[in-house]
């Protein structure tokens, strides 16, 4: 197992800075499968964060824990659109 240089508290700070901004989300579903969508980082909570997709028909998971981000299962990238 590779030890990460960042902690959960640092991940919370990074994600809190992206709150209410447009983001691109890439989720690793396992076995070389990925789900990719864009949306708004709509909520930052003590144990998880939520993303509201722009596509109304998106049926995937939209709430993620900070450990999923830390481990690389979920990747967030702020889009150029910036704040809503």
DAHU-V576883 format. One record per helix or strand. SS is the DSSP state (~ for helix, > for strand). FROM is the first residue (numbers start at 1). TO is the last residue. Records with the same first field share a line. If there is no record, write none. Layout:
SS: FROM-TO ; FROM-TO
This chain:
~: 8-17 ; 66-71
>: 21-30 ; 33-44 ; 48-53 ; 63-65 ; 74-83
